[in-house]
Amino acid sequence: MKLTVEISKYPFTPEYIEPIQGFIDELAKFDQIKVITNTLSTQIFGDYDEVMAAVQACIKFSFETYGTVVFVCKFLHGDFSPKD
């Protein structure tokens, strides 16, 4: 089963770039998922179990590394990645 996730991260700090980039960099370590970023969100595409494992690990990393942050997530059944 395929999954699409759209995530927006809101760090509770004036220096918000590093916590957001750190989250994106952690996601990039998962080769089996596709990650697309834009100015509003990060979008993740792939197999359900692989996407969920990556999201879980990266959210945990963010909480442990950066402290208080808010994640707003949308989960869509299927692969809605842009087609090349």
Contacts in CASP RR format, 6 or more apart in sequence:
PFRMAT RR
TARGET T0000
AUTHOR 0000-0000-0000
METHOD contacts of the structure
MODEL  1
MKLTVEISKYPFTPEYIEPIQGFIDELAKFDQIKVITNTLSTQIFGDYDE
VMAAVQACIKFSFETYGTVVFVCKFLHGDFSPKD
1 47 0 8 1.000
1 48 0 8 1.000
1 77 0 8 1.000
1 78 0 8 1.000
2 45 0 8 1.000
2 46 0 8 1.000
2 47 0 8 1.000
2 48 0 8 1.000
2 77 0 8 1.000
2 78 0 8 1.000
2 79 0 8 1.000
3 44 0 8 1.000
3 45 0 8 1.000
3 46 0 8 1.000
3 47 0 8 1.000
3 48 0 8 1.000
3 51 0 8 1.000
3 52 0 8 1.000
3 75 0 8 1.000
3 76 0 8 1.000
3 77 0 8 1.000
3 78 0 8 1.000
3 79 0 8 1.000
4 43 0 8 1.000
4 44 0 8 1.000
4 45 0 8 1.000
4 46 0 8 1.000
4 75 0 8 1.000
4 76 0 8 1.000
4 77 0 8 1.000
4 78 0 8 1.000
4 79 0 8 1.000
4 80 0 8 1.000
4 81 0 8 1.000
5 43 0 8 1.000
5 44 0 8 1.000
5 45 0 8 1.000
5 51 0 8 1.000
5 55 0 8 1.000
5 73 0 8 1.000
5 74 0 8 1.000
5 75 0 8 1.000
5 76 0 8 1.000
6 41 0 8 1.000
6 42 0 8 1.000
6 43 0 8 1.000
6 44 0 8 1.000
6 73 0 8 1.000
6 74 0 8 1.000
6 76 0 8 1.000
7 41 0 8 1.000
7 42 0 8 1.000
7 43 0 8 1.000
7 44 0 8 1.000
7 55 0 8 1.000
7 71 0 8 1.000
7 72 0 8 1.000
7 73 0 8 1.000
7 74 0 8 1.000
8 40 0 8 1.000
8 41 0 8 1.000
8 42 0 8 1.000
8 71 0 8 1.000
8 72 0 8 1.000
8 73 0 8 1.000
9 19 0 8 1.000
9 20 0 8 1.000
9 23 0 8 1.000
9 42 0 8 1.000
9 62 0 8 1.000
9 69 0 8 1.000
9 70 0 8 1.000
9 71 0 8 1.000
10 16 0 8 1.000
10 69 0 8 1.000
10 70 0 8 1.000
10 71 0 8 1.000
10 72 0 8 1.000
11 19 0 8 1.000
11 20 0 8 1.000
11 66 0 8 1.000
11 68 0 8 1.000
11 69 0 8 1.000
12 67 0 8 1.000
12 68 0 8 1.000
12 69 0 8 1.000
12 70 0 8 1.000
13 19 0 8 1.000
13 66 0 8 1.000
18 66 0 8 1.000
19 62 0 8 1.000
19 65 0 8 1.000
19 66 0 8 1.000
19 69 0 8 1.000
22 62 0 8 1.000
22 65 0 8 1.000
23 42 0 8 1.000
23 58 0 8 1.000
23 61 0 8 1.000
23 62 0 8 1.000
24 35 0 8 1.000
24 37 0 8 1.000
24 42 0 8 1.000
26 57 0 8 1.000
26 58 0 8 1.000
26 61 0 8 1.000
26 62 0 8 1.000
27 33 0 8 1.000
27 35 0 8 1.000
27 42 0 8 1.000
27 44 0 8 1.000
27 54 0 8 1.000
27 58 0 8 1.000
28 35 0 8 1.000
30 50 0 8 1.000
30 53 0 8 1.000
30 54 0 8 1.000
30 57 0 8 1.000
32 46 0 8 1.000
32 47 0 8 1.000
32 50 0 8 1.000
33 44 0 8 1.000
33 45 0 8 1.000
33 46 0 8 1.000
33 47 0 8 1.000
33 50 0 8 1.000
33 51 0 8 1.000
33 54 0 8 1.000
34 44 0 8 1.000
34 45 0 8 1.000
34 46 0 8 1.000
34 81 0 8 1.000
35 42 0 8 1.000
35 43 0 8 1.000
35 44 0 8 1.000
35 45 0 8 1.000
36 42 0 8 1.000
36 43 0 8 1.000
36 45 0 8 1.000
36 81 0 8 1.000
36 82 0 8 1.000
37 43 0 8 1.000
43 81 0 8 1.000
44 51 0 8 1.000
44 54 0 8 1.000
44 55 0 8 1.000
45 51 0 8 1.000
45 79 0 8 1.000
45 80 0 8 1.000
45 81 0 8 1.000
46 79 0 8 1.000
46 81 0 8 1.000
55 73 0 8 1.000
59 71 0 8 1.000
62 69 0 8 1.000
62 71 0 8 1.000
63 69 0 8 1.000
END
